[in-house]
Amino acid sequence: MAICFLMVICFIWMPFFTSAALLTPPQNITILSTNMKHFLIWSPVAEIAPGEVIKYSVEFQGEYERDYANDSWIPIAECTDVSITQCDITEDISATVPYNLRVRASTGTQASLWATLNGFFNRVTTSLIPPMLTVTTDGYHLLAELEHLGPAFEFWIFYWKKGPESTVYHKVVRESTTTVHLETMEAGAEYCVKAQTYVEAINRSSNFSEVQCVKSEDAKVILLTFAPLFLIIFFVAVLVLPFLAWKTCRICQYSFCPDEVLPDTLKLTASPAKILKERGEEMEKCDESVQVLPSEDILLHFWIHETL
């Protein structure tokens, strides 16, 4: 009876063991870590049947989970049931402690066993690559432009004037999003620049970038370059400034002493001398037309006027 019961149990669970055995765990699990960017990669699992989609899930375990959380594992949400064979674990590796990681393949109701990374990963082992550096000049200004690597990075820039007795200067840059002004250059002098990255979280720095040297322009070259522009500005000033002065005077004159339109009655249609002459002639004619009558005639005319 007991043997029959065991056979029934084995028959019931046989498909699950068979399916689990058919789906092999992922192989060749490794980590690529460069400039504090960490990626877990693995080889794809062979399909059981044509057309089936194999999906993968990733979990990690830090020092806290091993020592204080009963050896638990934390799923990475961005890498759960994904069809690609890599996972960006940069945000999850947030401390400088040993981490363990594992991957599992699944399709439908079938799932493989967990495949664990061979050994622990610590972000202190990341590869720090020398930064991309671009050195330029703007007139007599020495400028440096650096690639953006994230808030965890500092840039140490070293620059000097090329010569037998050169002093090396050092500048620390924490924001690489803008162009950095390093030095005001001497005319005709050559300056050299190199840089390296530093990550305080892991207390490590990269190698130096290649040394880049630039030469400032000579003062004579700059003068010859801008001489035509200076001449144009001079001639424009000579021609335009007098006109602007005249226009300004006209505006001031109109503002303080505006021209008012006279009424027609006050306008002179002829010269003053001619007007006075005509008025004199009219007065003479008026005098000639006046008659002086005797007093008797005046009384007679007044009586006739009153009678009528």
HUVEN-V753533 format. One record per residue. PHI is phi in whole degrees, -180 to 180 (NA if undefined). PSI is psi in radians with two decimals (* if undefined). Layout:
{{PHI:PSI} {PHI:PSI}}
This chain:
{{NA:-0.75} {-65:-0.64} {-66:-0.72} {-63:-0.70} {-64:-0.73} {-65:-0.64} {-66:-0.68} {-64:-0.77} {-61:-0.78} {-64:-0.66} {-65:-0.67} {-68:-0.75} {-88:-0.12} {-60:-0.74} {-61:-0.63} {-69:-0.75} {-66:-0.64} {-67:-0.78} {-66:-0.67} {-66:-0.62} {-73:-0.53} {-70:-0.63} {-91:1.83} {-78:2.63} {-69:2.73} {-61:2.59} {-118:2.94} {55:0.90} {-80:2.13} {-141:2.97} {-124:2.29} {-108:2.08} {-131:2.04} {-139:2.24} {51:0.81} {65:0.35} {-109:2.11} {-116:2.28} {-131:2.26} {-95:2.22} {-128:2.73} {-156:2.91} {-83:2.54} {-69:2.62} {-90:2.42} {-68:2.51} {-72:2.49} {-76:-0.75} {-133:2.61} {-60:2.40} {90:-0.17} {-76:2.44} {-98:2.13} {-91:2.22} {-116:2.73} {-129:2.62} {-133:2.49} {-123:2.45} {-133:2.67} {-129:2.82} {-142:2.07} {-96:-3.02} {-65:-0.65} {-66:-0.76} {-64:-0.62} {-72:-0.71} {-95:-0.50} {-126:-0.08} {-125:0.66} {57:0.69} {58:0.68} {-82:2.89} {-122:2.56} {-114:2.14} {-69:2.55} {-96:1.97} {-59:-0.70} {-71:-0.23} {-123:0.68} {-112:2.16} {56:0.92} {-107:2.69} {-98:-0.10} {-90:2.83} {-106:0.69} {-153:2.78} {-146:2.25} {-82:1.90} {-106:0.32} {-60:-0.80} {-69:-0.46} {-85:-0.45} {-89:1.40} {-103:-0.03} {-133:2.74} {-90:1.21} {-137:2.86} {-69:2.32} {-117:2.57} {-117:2.54} {-136:2.65} {-145:2.73} {-133:2.54} {-136:2.49} {-101:2.61} {-152:2.67} {-153:2.08} {64:-2.15} {-95:0.01} {-97:2.53} {-145:2.51} {-85:3.04} {-73:2.78} {-73:2.37} {-109:2.13} {-100:2.55} {-61:2.42} {-77:1.73} {93:3.06} {-94:2.77} {-119:2.32} {-125:2.31} {-67:-0.19} {-66:-0.30} {-89:0.07} {-60:2.60} {-87:2.12} {-99:2.06} {-97:2.47} {-55:2.48} {-72:2.71} {-79:2.11} {-120:2.34} {-125:2.09} {-109:2.24} {-137:3.00} {-128:2.60} {-133:1.63} {70:-2.06} {-103:0.31} {-103:2.25} {-92:2.10} {-121:2.59} {-134:2.40} {-124:2.29} {-119:2.65} {-72:2.69} {-89:2.14} {-117:-0.05} {115:2.94} {-70:-0.26} {-78:-0.17} {-103:2.46} {-113:2.69} {-119:2.21} {-103:2.00} {-109:2.28} {-119:2.30} {-144:2.69} {-159:2.76} {-87:2.24} {-69:2.26} {171:3.07} {-66:-0.65} {-120:1.39} {-101:2.45} {-103:2.23} {-89:2.21} {-105:2.66} {-128:2.32} {-135:2.35} {-102:2.24} {-122:2.21} {-105:-0.22} {-122:2.02} {-101:0.25} {-83:-0.21} {-124:2.84} {-75:2.40} {-102:2.25} {-88:2.16} {-100:-0.81} {-159:2.64} {-91:2.04} {-83:2.68} {-82:2.61} {-63:2.23} {77:0.04} {-89:2.72} {-110:2.32} {-121:2.56} {-123:2.58} {-139:2.48} {-144:2.80} {-148:2.78} {-146:2.76} {-98:2.70} {-140:2.33} {-117:1.97} {-68:-0.56} {-62:-0.54} {-115:0.02} {53:0.89} {-137:2.69} {-130:2.73} {-87:3.07} {-73:2.93} {-77:2.61} {-75:2.99} {-66:2.50} {-72:2.27} {-118:2.29} {-120:2.44} {-134:2.70} {-118:2.36} {-77:2.74} {-75:2.60} {-75:2.61} {-63:-0.64} {-66:-0.68} {-64:-0.74} {-64:-0.70} {-64:-0.76} {-67:-0.57} {-69:-0.71} {-97:0.00} {-60:-0.82} {-59:-0.66} {-65:-0.72} {-63:-0.69} {-64:-0.75} {-62:-0.76} {-63:-0.68} {-64:-0.84} {-66:-0.67} {-63:-0.71} {-65:-0.71} {-64:-0.66} {-83:-0.61} {-89:-0.65} {-61:-0.77} {-60:-0.71} {-63:-0.73} {-64:-0.66} {-65:-0.78} {-62:-0.74} {-65:-0.65} {-66:-0.72} {-63:-0.72} {-63:-0.72} {-65:-0.74} {-65:-0.70} {-63:-0.74} {-68:-0.59} {-71:-0.73} {-95:-0.52} {-131:1.28} {-71:2.65} {-84:2.13} {-104:2.51} {-83:2.20} {-78:2.58} {-65:2.77} {-63:-0.54} {-69:-0.41} {-95:-0.09} {-80:2.41} {-94:2.12} {-90:-0.21} {-140:3.06} {-72:2.69} {-60:-0.64} {-64:-0.72} {-66:-0.68} {-64:-0.75} {-64:-0.65} {-65:-0.76} {-65:-0.68} {-65:-0.65} {-65:-0.73} {-63:-0.69} {-64:-0.66} {-67:-0.66} {-65:-0.73} {-64:-0.65} {-65:-0.69} {-67:-0.65} {-67:-0.53} {-82:-0.15} {-84:2.23} {-111:2.40} {-99:2.03} {-100:2.63} {-67:2.89} {-68:-0.58} {-66:-0.73} {-64:-0.61} {-66:-0.74} {-67:-0.66} {-64:-0.80} {-63:-0.64} {-68:-0.68} {-67:-0.73} {-62:-0.71} {-66:-0.66} {-72:-0.63} {-67:-0.75} {-70:*}}
